[in-house]
Amino acid sequence: MASVIDPEKHAHLIVLQRAVFEANAKLETYSGDDAEPLREAVRQAVLAKDRALAESGLVGEHGHYIPRQDLKQAAREVPQDS
């Protein structure tokens, strides 16, 4: 099945998904005592991405699962602009 994410049309969503990946990676590698600020950064990144995904109409058209999975895949596969 083809992806519902178009790399050109949904570039802003890909940027937001990469921000989620980055925030989560920082949290996973943190070894300090107070990770709450990093957890909050992950929550905020996810909220921003989910809000934009819903506003794009993809969730209304395809449900939650497929757009989220396709977005994660696109964020991993689409080359980043240098």
Summary of the structure (lengths in Angstrom):
residues: 82
radius of gyration: 13.7
end to end distance: 29.8
largest distance: 44.2
contacts: 197
relative contact order: 0.21
helix: 70%
strand: 0%
